[in-house]
Amino acid sequence: MISERAHPILNMECCDPELAWLYRLPRIDWLLRQGQAEEAQEEMNFFKGKINEMTVRHKYHYNHNEGLLLSRDLNYEEAMKFFEKSSVIAENNDDFAQILKDRPISNIGGCYTEMNYPNAAIIFLEAAIKESPKSRVDFFYFYTSLSLALSYAKVGIFRNSEQHLKESIEYVESTGNEPYIGLVFYTAGKVYHIKEDWDKAIESLNEALNYLGVGSEYYNWSFWYKLLCAIEKEDYQLSSQMLKEAKDLGIDADEMLIPFKHLSCFRNVHKGKTQPKEEDVEYMLNVSIPYFLARHYKFLAIRAYELIIEHYEATKQPRKADKIFRLLNEVRKSLHIVVV
């Protein structure tokens, strides 16, 4: 993080507050895009309680940043309220650049994507880039395009999804930014996982791992999705090897402990559906599935429920299978997906 001493414009006492604030507020957005959430929150804390001192432009960035921080904490409904405030400010000020009007709309669409309202997400995301010709786009278009790729995949329009992935990779490859190239391949892996094309998913996730920094959040999740796809493909040799690698790399610890423990249980049940697997099933039902649902990872919860039903049917436990089937249907109904 750049200190105030190292960068005089950050020193509120030594320069025009208008200039300093217009530097610091947008910088929070940049810090979040770099994955520096703690630094972004520290910057944001400086502005707490100063809303009455802000100009209209300050308020735009302040509300936008609040939305970004809330969405990172998975509080999407509250985040959208702040993005809407930014959108209203931008629309009511003719001197605001078009991209400032488009960004909050795009972020609302991104929240809908994560909350599994893909139809609503597509409407907002397409509207956000409607006035943004590709000849003058920046990373804003890139992020919007990735959200569209996921949303189209969720409603089964994979042609559109793959087109947005193609446009995204063409853009980021022209920049040479390896973490962003990795993010495109990570998203592609998730798209092909939804499509149940395990080979393409694994291929995309391998590419993601080549570009992402070892130990980064996206690296860990790329590794995780690759392991999941290996299990779904019934490549138990690869999945066994990857579970060992996860321990060696230390990415099955801390915040990734539950997801990786889930895959260990998921693999056990997937490989031996006709064998007693109550301990693995109980972990998924009581720990990992609630974990996924709390984070809006409903497709992952659905697949876990489906596997447990297959296991109960294979072990001739119809009552238990029926109970899980009811839970599965509740999650499916909550997806808010209209297939078009």
Residue pairs with C-beta under 8 A, 6 or more apart in sequence:
1 31
1 36
1 39
1 42
2 10
3 10
4 10
4 11
5 11
8 14
8 15
9 15
9 19
9 20
9 23
10 20
10 23
10 24
11 20
12 20
17 53
18 55
21 47
21 54
21 58
22 57
22 58
22 61
24 43
24 46
24 47
25 47
25 58
25 61
25 62
25 65
26 61
27 43
28 40
28 43
28 44
28 61
28 65
28 68
29 61
29 64
29 65
29 68
31 37
31 39
31 40
31 43
32 40
32 68
32 69
32 72
33 139
35 216
35 217
37 69
37 72
40 65
40 68
40 69
41 69
44 65
44 66
44 69
47 54
47 62
51 59
51 62
54 62
56 89
56 93
57 96
59 85
59 89
60 86
60 89
60 90
60 96
60 100
61 86
63 82
63 83
63 85
63 86
63 89
64 82
64 83
64 86
64 103
64 104
64 107
66 79
66 82
67 79
67 80
67 81
67 82
67 83
67 86
67 104
67 107
68 79
68 107
69 79
70 76
70 78
70 79
70 82
71 79
71 107
71 110
71 111
71 114
74 114
74 294
74 295
74 296
76 111
76 112
76 114
76 115
76 296
77 111
77 115
79 107
79 111
80 108
80 111
83 104
83 105
83 107
83 108
83 111
84 104
84 108
86 103
86 104
87 101
87 104
87 105
87 108
89 96
90 96
90 100
90 101
90 104
91 101
98 131
98 132
99 132
99 138
99 140
101 131
102 128
102 129
102 131
102 132
102 140
103 128
103 140
105 124
105 127
105 128
106 124
106 125
106 128
106 129
106 140
106 143
106 144
106 147
108 124
109 120
109 121
109 122
109 123
109 124
109 125
109 127
109 128
109 144
109 147
109 148
109 151
110 121
110 125
110 143
110 144
110 147
111 121
112 118
112 120
112 121
112 124
112 151
113 121
113 125
113 147
113 150
113 151
113 154
114 296
115 296
115 336
116 154
116 296
116 298
116 334
116 335
116 336
116 337
117 336
118 150
118 151
118 152
118 154
118 155
118 336
118 337
119 151
119 155
119 336
119 337
119 338
119 340
120 336
121 147
121 148
121 151
122 148
122 151
122 152
122 155
125 144
125 147
125 148
125 151
126 148
128 144
129 137
129 141
129 144
129 145
132 140
132 141
134 141
134 167
137 171
139 180
141 171
142 168
142 171
142 172
142 180
145 164
145 165
145 167
145 168
145 171
146 164
146 165
146 168
146 183
146 184
146 187
148 160
148 161
148 164
149 161
149 162
149 164
149 165
149 168
149 187
149 188
149 191
150 161
150 187
150 190
150 191
152 158
152 160
152 161
152 164
153 161
153 190
153 191
153 194
153 195
154 194
154 299
154 335
154 337
155 337
155 338
155 339
155 340
156 339
156 340
157 340
158 191
158 195
161 191
162 191
165 184
165 187
165 188
165 191
168 184
168 187
169 181
169 184
169 185
172 180
172 181
172 183
172 184
173 181
178 211
178 212
179 211
179 212
179 213
179 216
179 218
181 211
182 207
182 208
182 209
182 210
182 211
182 212
182 218
182 219
182 222
183 208
183 212
183 218
185 204
185 205
185 207
185 208
185 211
185 222
186 204
186 205
186 208
186 212
186 218
186 221
186 222
186 225
188 200
188 201
188 204
188 207
188 208
189 201
189 202
189 204
189 205
189 208
189 222
189 225
189 226
189 229
190 201
190 225
191 204
192 198
192 200
192 201
192 204
193 201
193 225
193 228
193 229
193 232
193 299
194 299
195 201
196 232
198 229
198 230
198 232
198 233
199 233
201 225
201 226
201 229
202 226
202 229
202 230
202 233
205 222
205 223
205 225
205 226
205 229
206 226
208 218
208 219
208 222
209 219
209 222
209 223
209 226
212 218
212 219
212 222
213 219
214 249
215 249
215 250
215 251
219 251
220 251
220 256
223 242
223 245
223 246
223 249
223 251
224 256
224 259
224 260
224 263
226 242
227 239
227 242
227 243
227 246
227 260
227 263
228 263
228 266
228 300
230 236
230 238
230 239
230 242
231 239
231 263
231 266
231 267
231 270
232 270
232 303
234 270
234 271
236 267
236 271
239 263
239 267
240 267
243 260
243 263
243 264
243 267
246 252
246 260
251 260
252 260
252 261
258 287
258 288
258 291
259 288
259 291
261 283
261 287
261 288
262 283
262 284
262 287
262 288
262 291
262 292
262 304
264 280
265 277
265 279
265 280
265 281
265 283
265 284
265 288
266 280
266 284
266 304
266 307
268 277
268 280
269 277
269 280
269 281
269 284
269 307
269 308
269 311
270 307
273 307
273 310
273 311
273 314
273 315
274 314
274 315
275 315
276 315
277 311
281 308
281 311
284 304
284 308
285 308
285 324
288 304
289 301
289 304
289 305
292 298
292 300
292 301
292 304
293 301
293 331
298 331
298 334
298 335
301 331
302 328
302 331
302 332
305 324
305 325
305 327
305 328
305 331
306 328
308 324
309 321
309 324
309 325
309 328
312 318
312 320
312 321
312 324
313 321
